[in-house]
């Protein structure tokens, strides 16, 4: 049995792994098409690189949980351990399982 949100959780983890491995185009390919138009690979690189620098560097993904589901959107919180702190990356999916937004910690980036 597939638990609700399993595919989205997996996709959110894949997205963060692509970011941590500097695979900007691969990370962008996981985004919904109109969001891809809005967020170019260089934008993703700039946001992640700044987040990585400010937080002391990516260490590992701790967890990914479905924080909100149902309706038109689902929120997956990916908890990431960095060198200086642990923070959540908010990955928002539409009802088709496509990433429609990512919150890169506005306070940091």
LINMO-V647434 format. One record per backbone hydrogen bond with DSSP energy under -1.0 kcal/mol. CO is the residue of the C=O (numbers start at 1). NH is the residue of the N-H. If there is no record, write none. Layout:
((CO,NH) (CO,NH))
This chain:
((3,6) (5,9) (6,10) (7,11) (8,12) (9,13) (10,14) (11,15) (12,16) (13,17) (14,18) (15,19) (16,20) (17,21) (18,23) (19,22) (22,24) (23,27) (24,28) (25,29) (27,30) (28,31) (30,99) (32,36) (33,37) (34,38) (35,39) (40,44) (41,45) (42,46) (43,47) (44,48) (45,49) (46,50) (47,51) (48,52) (49,53) (50,54) (51,55) (52,57) (55,84) (57,83) (60,81) (63,79) (65,77) (68,75) (74,93) (75,67) (75,68) (76,91) (77,65) (78,89) (79,62) (79,63) (80,87) (81,59) (81,60) (85,82) (87,80) (89,78) (90,103) (91,76) (92,100) (92,101) (93,74) (94,97) (98,94) (99,32) (101,92) (103,90) (105,108) (105,109))
